[in-house]
Amino acid sequence: MIAQAAEWFRVGRRVDLGRLANACGVGRATLYRWFDGREQVVGEAIWLGIAQAIERVESAEPDIDRAAFLRSFSRLAHEVREYPPLARFASDEPEFAMRVLQSSGSVVQSRLIDWVRARLTDLSIPGPDGARGVSREDLAYAIVRLAESFLWSDMIIGTPPRPDKATALVELLLDSASR
């Protein structure tokens, strides 16, 4: 079902839950038992693409070090922001896109936080006791929220997206957390 929703999303077709349920041979009520609603289904569809992008950028970085993480982060930020279906979605449905991508209940946001936290764990940043009272979970959350603010600045405040600025700021955060 999510694969079908991801395909519709990729080709620019609106993910309508009634039509999706019908296309997958299940009732609409069944779909709502499996998922909380359109926001979750679209989030799962988007995550499928982001997870594939993560695999691509990480496969290009066999080393697990700070520099490799920053290169992966930068490539991922550019891929996500430049992915035409996602850009189209953000343009066509900006308020809904912000909820799907950035809300506290977002599938996309929570899994990105998990990805960043796992990389920070690999790098032992911050150390086991945190840094200045900031835990790894807090730092991962801050990194993702910071990235969102620069990647989706056109939706948030009307300025052009700046994935390179997000990467530079993440590097500053890592520098500080490593000390």
Salt bridges, closest charged atoms under 4 A:
GLU7 OE2 - ARG10 NH2 2.73
GLU39 OE1 - ARG99 NE 3.18
GLU44 OE1 - ARG111 NH1 2.77
GLU58 OE2 - ARG119 NH1 3.11
GLU61 OE1 - ARG71 NH2 2.84
GLU61 OE2 - ARG75 NH2 2.58
GLU79 OE1 - ARG56 NH2 2.45
GLU82 OE2 - HIS78 ND1 3.25
GLU93 OE2 - ARG38 NH2 3.08
ASP114 OD1 - ARG117 NH2 2.40
ASP122 OD2 - ARG119 NE 3.17
GLU137 OE1 - ARG117 NH1 1.92
GLU148 OE1 - ARG145 NH1 2.67
ASP154 OD1 - ARG81 NH1 2.84
ASP164 OD1 - HIS78 NE2 2.68
GLU171 OE2 - ARG66 NH2 3.78
ASP175 OD1 - ARG66 NH2 2.11
